[in-house]
Amino acid sequence: MKLPQSGLPPAMPEPIPHLADGAERLRVVESFEPDALEDDPELAAIVSFAARLCGVPVAQVSLVEDARQRFLAGIGLDVKETPRAVSFCDHAMRTPGIMEVTDATADPRFADNGLVTSAPGVRFYAGQPLVSEEGIPLGALCAIDMQTHPQGLNDFQREGMAVLAQAVMRRLNAQRADRRAAAERDARLRA
């Protein structure tokens, strides 16, 4: 396989912003069977590396559902979900490429956010969108710190987060393919 000049494999599809809400998006999110992916060892390894890559104490793989964001794997926080209303990942999944917030207290989108004004006191956030093959925004691979990062990520870290997000999507797509194959086997057995 010939790699593009950046050294990255072909990029994920860009999120289609008008598909960030609604029943169709929720159907696609559910098709990945998120319950079966919670605490997945491969996703855990990805978030652990993402935290080290970005030099932050927290990294998560999130899927944004109707009223909450669910963390399939994470390091540095002992929460499995937060309300969608305070989700940084809800914003990140709508953007093409990585979304960086170098100081959440100075960003009008997040300055009054409960995750900023109280525990855990988020200051830095970098989120690479996770996008299905259909272009449906699903969530994000994110790196978080309680300290500001005035310089943001460097190019190597941005490229690394893009590669890691592609690895997350390969794992999610494998789960979905396995689920579909099992359903087809069951249908054949019933027939």
N, C-alpha and C positions, 0 to 999 in steps of 0.2 A: 504494500500500500504506500503510495506516495503521499507524504505529509505536506501540508501547505507551508509556505515560507516561515510562518511563525513557529513551526514545530508542533503545532496542535493538530490533533485529529479533526475532522470536519466538525463544525460547531453544532450544538443542539439547535432545533428550530427556535426562532425568536417567539416570545410569548405574543399571543394575539390578545391585546388589552381588553377588548369587549367580551372575551370569553373568561375573564377573571372572576365572574360571578355567575350564578344561575345553576339550574338543575343539571344541564349538560356537563358543566365542569365538575360538579359533585359526583355525577355518575362515573366520570373518568377517574377522579381521585379514588373512588371506591373500587374501581376495577383493578387497582394495584394491591388490594387486600391489606390495608395498613395494619390491621391487628396482627397479622402473621409476620410483619416486618419489625415490630417493636423489639428493641434491643438486639437486632440482627448483628452478628459478629462482624460481617463485612462492612456494614454501615458504621459500626463502632470504631473500626480501624480507620475508616475514612475521616471521621470527625476528630479522632485523636491526632491524626497527621495534619488536618487542617488547622487545628489549634497551634501545633508546633510550627507549621509553615508561617502562620500569620503572627506568631509571638503573642498569643492571647490565652487567657485562662478558660475561655468558653467557646465551644463550637457545637452546632446542632444541625441535624437534618430535619426540616419541618415539612409537614403537609398541612396546607391551610384548608380547613373544612368550612362549613357554613357559619358556625358561631365560635369556633376555636381554631387554634393552630396546635397540631399534635407533633411532638418531637419523637421521631422514630428511633433516633440514637443521639446521644449527646455526652459531652464532657464538661464539667465545671458548674453545672446547675442540677439541683435535685428536683426538677419539675418535669412532668410528662406533657403538659399542655399549658397554654395561656389563652385568654379570650382573644378572639380575632380583632376586637376593637383596639387592642394595644400592640398588635403584631407588626413588627418591623418587616417580617418576611412577606406579609401581605403587600407591602409596597414594593419590596425587592422582586417578587415574582412577576410583577407587571412591567419591569424594565428590561430592555435588551442589554445584556451584559451585567457586570457586577454593579451593585449599588453600594456606595460607601458613605457613611455618616461619620465624619472625623470627630465631631463634638455634638452629641445629641442635645445638649442644653442650649446650643446656639442654632439648632435646626428648627424652623417653625413647625415642621411636621411632627416633631417629637418632643419639643421642649416641655410640654405639659403632660406627656405620656407618663402613666403611673410606673412604668418600668424604668423611667429616667428619674422621676421626682422622689421615688421611694425604692425600697429594695427590689432588685439588686443594684440599682443605680447605674444603668447602662450609659456609657459615654461614647464608645466606639462600636460601630456595627459595619460589617461588610457581608453582603448577601449575594450569592450567585444564584440566579433563578433556576429552578428545576422545571423543565417544560416537556410535556408529553410529545410523542410523535405527531399528534394531532394539532400541536400548537397550544395546548391547554396549559396555562400556568398552574403549577401544582403546589409550590412552596419554594424553599430555598435551602441551600447549604450556606450556613452563616458562621461568622467568626465575631466574637463579642468580647469587649473589655470594659472594665469599670474605670479605666483611665482614657483620656482623650489620646488620639493619634493624629496630631496636627498634619503630619506628612501623608497620612493614609497608607495604603499598601504600595509596595514597589511593583514594577512590571512583572518580576519573577513571581511574586505572591499572587498577583491577579491571574497570571497564566496558570499557576498551580491550582487556584480555586476553580478555574474553568475546567481543568483536567479532572479534578476531584468531583465536580458536579456531574461531569460526563460518566464517571465511575458510579456515582449514585444512581444515575438514570439507567445504566446498564443493569444494576442490581434490581431496581424497580421493574424494569422491562422483563427481566428474567422471571421475577415473581409473577407478573401478569401472564406471561407466556405459559408458565407451569400451571397456573390456575385454569387457563383456557384449555390446555391439553388435558388436564384432569376432567374437566367438564365434558370434553368431547369423548374421552374414554368411557365415562359414566353413561353418556347418551348412547354410545355404541353397545355397551353391555345391556342396557335396558331394551334396546331394539332387538 
